[in-house]
Every structure is written in structure tokens, then in C-alpha cells.
């Protein structure tokens, strides 16, 4: 009898977690190919073709994974998004794992999994971007920190150091989480006593050691990421924009989030977790994007679910649990068009979804238009012409879709693309995409607008109506390149 009772919960747990994980993965795999490459995905692919220990706006892990994944599965939007789909499943598992570690019942874990497969912050991370990798690392790090809060252990400190070190090679936003964990340790007596042992310091050394290659790259290249961050100061929309986006991500689960954060701070044993989650939110409230601290949501909501389970009146408790479940389903249904790529490209503009998905449309036609412009040049000019784009998306699209036998190499002075211009490049002419004559008169003896790019279905994105200017260069392009540099 005892063996049967033991097996049943284990089997139920496996089925529950496996079913939720399979659901989110299948939803993503079924919808990932509806839209084309996002402009940022083209950039990650390009960075993957120029492997380095760092890039202007992120560390090296995402480009390395992009190169590996497309090398195995091929270069298509769907294949590039397989890894984000799988990691979405990992995030869902962690949603339930937080509740389990906090001592929640299997039913409560099931509710956490339901929240996980409906939460906009998880459902909406289907693109191949640093966001999904950052999200996984944050949640793994918070889970390990939860383990330390519950029971300090040398091995857990080491694992936390590894996780945070990998996070530093994924996206620099994890510095905010590191600050939160550090402050939580300092303000929590049991954790502060751990500083008398060697293990927290070993964890810190491991994290710094993993981060070292990127730090060296930054130093060798003049710390371009610092310039990038400074260029973005004040460009995030401010606290008002942060609050609106933050609430949109929480959607109808906002009351549960409030209950969770209050519960964490009211509990002496779990207050360190509340501090670790709150510090990044405060940091990004003043200077950051609303989705940066989203990986803290599952832990906070797990605490909210535990708070609901402690309500003594059964009827009230059952009603609130049902309300959470209904709110989760309504979130998924109400925000599906925003969080999932289920709207075809030819319906994006009519649906008002240009701002969400517009940058996934038009790359093949854009490539064809630029290729046609280049092909229409006299043969004598073609051999002396390069393509320069103000945005990295166009160069990325040409790399993926253009016939390698026809157009010349294309370059962009934006972000990491800036470093990839050969110093010995010689050219007399340039097709300048995204530049009007007044932008480049200083570097051209003559200019002429030869076209404006057209994106199909009236989708409004960066490339729609973008001017294409033919430039007769005054000097070799490498001599003028620094004046075109755009680290924003």
C-alpha cells in the first residue's frame, strides 16, 4: 500500500509537469514559423558569423547559440526558434518548482504551471533574442537562491556562482539581480553569516572568472557597451512607461503578484527572496525596460499562491484559487494576438500589430529590391560598389537571402556591425540604404536617391519608405567609417 501511494504522486507529478511543458513547447513550435525573421534575429545570426568574446550590446552566448542551432537545423525562422521554445518549457517547469520548493501541494503546483503556460512574460518569449536566455538564467538563479534561503549548502553556492557567471555572458541586465541577491545576503543574518565561510566567495570568483573573456574584450575594444548604455539613457520611456508595460505583463495576475511580494516581505524566513526580487524592479523602474525584471514574476507569484493556501476560510480560499485559474486563462485568451505570432503578415497592419511584429515582415522583398538596384548599375560601376545600411537588419537580410554571386558584401555602422568593415576595402561607389542625400553629402562627391524601400501589406516598420541613395565616394569607405558609427 505504501509503495502504491508513493508511486502515484510521483507519476502524477511527472504527468503534470510533462504535460504543461509539452503544451508550451508545442504551442511555440506550431506558431514559430508564421512570421519571418525579426530584425534582431538577423543581427544575432550576423553576430554568429563573426564569433567574438563580446559585442557592443550583449555578451557572446546568444550569437554562439544562434550559430550552433542554425548549423544543425538550418537557417530558417522556425529552426532558429526551436531553442527558445524548449527553454520556454524549462521556464514553465521552474514556475511549478518554485511552489514545490516553498512547500506547496501538488494542486498548488498545478496552478503555478497553469500560470506559467498563460503568463505573457513566458508565452511571449518565442523569438530568438537574449531575453529568453536571460529569463532562464534569472529563474534558475532565483531557484538556487531560494534553495540557499531554505537551507544553505556549499554546492548550491557554487551552482549559483556558475549560473550568475553564465548570466553575465548572456545579458548585462543580470547585474541588477546580482545586486538584489548581494543586498539580500547582507540584510539577512543567516545568509550574512555564510559570508564567514569560503563558499559565497568561491561563487563570486567563479562568476567573475566566467565573465572575464567578455571583460577583456570590452577593454581591448574601448568598452563599447558603456557607450551603448550611455546612448540609451533616458530612452526607455521613463517610470510611467515602465509601470504601464509592467502591468501589461502581469495582466489579470497583478493581484496575485501583489499578494506574493507582500507575503515575501512579511515572512522573516523568505524576506531575502523579496529583497532579491524587489531590487531589480526598483533599478529598472528608473532606467530600464519593463520586461527586464519579468523573470522575478514566477517566484513572487509562487509566494502569492502559498499565501492563498494559508487562508483559513475554505470557501474564500477556494474562490480565490478559482479566480487565479480563470484570470490565467483569460490572460492567455485576451493577449494571444500580442504574445503569440498567430496573425499572418498580410493581416498585421489591419490588426494594428505593426508595433509588435512589423520587424518580421519584408526581408525577402527588401533583399530583392536592393539586389535589383545593384543589378541595374553598369558593369563598370558594379565592380566598384558596396552596400551600406544605416540599420543592421538590411545587411543581415542580404546575408541570408541574397544570391551570393550577385551583390557585393554589405556593411552597417550600427552596433557590432561597425567592427566588421575590412580596413583594406576599396570602393568608388556605395548604395547607401537608409540615408538621404543630406545625411551623407559630407562623404560623397555626388548623391542621388534611386529608390524608397517598400514593405508589403502596408506594414509600418523601420524599412518602410526607407531611402536608398547612390553615392560617389570622396574617400575610401574605411576612412569615413568612424563618422558613420552608430552605437544606439
Secondary structure, 3 states (H helix, E strand, C coil): CHHHHHHHHHHHHHHHHHHHHHHHHHHHHHHCCCCCCCHHHHHHHHHHCCCCCCCCCCCCHHHHHHHHHHHHHCCCHHHHCHHHHHHHHHHHHHHHHHHHHCCCCHHHHHHHHHHHHHCHHHHCCCCCCHHHHHHHHHHHHHHHHHHHHHCCCHHHHHHHHHHHHHHHCCCCCHHHHHHHHHHHHHHCHHHHHHCCCCHHHHHHHHHHHHHHHHHHHHHHCCCHHHHHHHHCCCCCCHHHHHHHHHHHHHHHHHHHHHHHHHHHHHCCCCHHHHHHHHHHHHHHHHCCCCCHHHHHHHHHHHHHHHHHHCCCCHHHHHHHHHHHHHHHHHHHHHHHHHHCCCCCHHHHHHHCCHHHHHHHCCHHHHHHHHHHHHHCCCHHHHCCEEEEECCHHHHHHHHHHCCCCCCCCEEECEHHHHHHCCCCCCCCEEEEECCCHHHHHHHEEEEEEEEECCCHHHCCCCCCCCEEEEEEECCCHHHHHHHHCECC
